[in-house]
Amino acid sequence: IGGQLCRAWVNFNGTGTVAIRASYNVSSITDNGVGDYTVNFTTALADANYSAVGMVRFTSGGSITLGGNAGSTTWQQTSSVRINSISTAGSLVDAEYVNVAIFR
């Protein structure tokens, strides 16, 4: 059943000074700019053929989607995954609640 396990997950505040609320196999979050984050794994994965899923929310209303960093050629690596928080208008925006889970 190894292919059905969650290899890493994190819940963090993506505004101001980025802060992890709770996590498993996540050592840190890198704030690359507005709505652009890198989730760094404590223990690297065997390969980069994993699925990163997540959701974001912000308290001021509206809707945001979570997406891979299209501008990065190395967005999905064995040691990290780079994600974006994107508004419905298509712009990067910081989110108060960012949740990411990695399955392999």
C-alpha positions as CSV (number, residue, x, y, z in Angstrom):
1,I,0.0,0.0,0.0
2,G,3.1,2.2,-0.1
3,G,1.8,4.2,-3.1
4,Q,-1.2,5.4,-1.2
5,L,0.6,7.1,1.7
6,C,0.9,10.8,2.4
7,R,4.6,11.5,2.2
8,A,4.4,15.1,3.5
9,W,1.8,17.7,4.5
10,V,1.8,21.2,5.8
11,N,-0.6,23.9,7.0
12,F,1.0,27.3,7.1
13,N,0.3,31.1,7.2
14,G,1.4,32.5,3.9
15,T,1.1,36.2,4.9
16,G,3.7,38.4,6.5
17,T,6.4,36.2,8.0
18,V,5.5,32.8,6.7
19,A,4.8,30.4,9.6
20,I,4.1,26.6,9.8
21,R,1.1,25.8,12.0
22,A,1.4,22.0,11.7
23,S,3.3,19.6,9.4
24,Y,4.7,16.2,8.7
25,N,8.0,15.7,6.8
26,V,8.2,19.5,6.0
27,S,11.3,21.3,7.4
28,S,10.5,24.8,6.3
29,I,8.6,27.1,3.9
30,T,10.5,29.5,1.6
31,D,8.6,32.7,0.8
32,N,9.6,33.5,-2.8
33,G,7.4,36.6,-3.1
34,V,3.7,37.4,-3.2
35,G,1.7,34.1,-3.4
36,D,4.9,32.1,-4.3
37,Y,6.1,29.5,-1.9
38,T,8.5,26.5,-1.7
39,V,7.6,23.6,0.6
40,N,10.9,22.0,1.7
41,F,10.8,18.3,2.8
42,T,12.7,17.1,5.8
43,T,13.4,13.7,4.1
44,A,13.7,13.8,0.3
45,L,11.3,11.6,-1.7
46,A,12.6,8.8,-3.9
47,D,11.8,10.7,-7.1
48,A,9.7,13.7,-8.3
49,N,6.8,11.6,-9.6
50,Y,4.4,12.6,-6.8
51,S,1.2,14.4,-6.6
52,A,1.0,17.7,-4.8
53,V,-2.6,18.7,-3.8
54,G,-3.8,21.6,-1.7
55,M,-6.1,24.4,-1.0
56,V,-5.8,28.0,0.2
57,R,-8.1,30.4,1.9
58,F,-8.0,34.0,2.9
59,T,-10.2,35.8,5.4
60,S,-10.9,39.0,3.4
61,G,-13.3,37.0,1.0
62,G,-13.0,35.9,-2.5
63,S,-11.5,32.7,-3.9
64,I,-8.0,31.5,-4.5
65,T,-6.7,28.4,-6.2
66,L,-3.4,26.6,-5.6
67,G,-1.2,25.9,-8.6
68,G,2.3,24.7,-9.5
69,N,4.8,27.5,-10.3
70,A,4.5,27.8,-14.1
71,G,7.5,30.1,-14.2
72,S,9.8,27.6,-12.6
73,T,11.4,24.7,-14.5
74,T,12.3,23.0,-11.2
75,W,8.9,23.4,-9.4
76,Q,8.7,19.7,-8.5
77,Q,11.9,18.2,-7.0
78,T,12.6,15.3,-4.6
79,S,13.5,17.8,-1.8
80,S,10.8,20.4,-2.4
81,V,7.8,21.6,-4.3
82,R,7.1,25.2,-5.4
83,I,3.5,26.4,-5.4
84,N,1.5,29.5,-6.1
85,S,-1.6,31.0,-4.5
86,I,-3.6,32.5,-7.4
87,S,-6.7,34.8,-7.2
88,T,-9.7,34.3,-9.4
89,A,-8.4,37.3,-11.4
90,G,-5.3,35.3,-12.1
91,S,-2.8,37.2,-10.0
92,L,-0.5,35.9,-7.3
93,V,-1.8,36.7,-3.8
94,D,-0.7,35.8,-0.2
95,A,-3.1,33.5,1.6
96,E,-3.7,33.2,5.4
97,Y,-4.2,29.5,5.2
98,V,-2.2,27.3,2.8
99,N,-2.6,23.5,3.0
100,V,-0.5,21.1,0.9
101,A,-0.2,17.3,0.9
102,I,2.2,15.2,-1.1
103,F,1.2,11.7,-2.2
104,R,3.5,9.0,-3.8
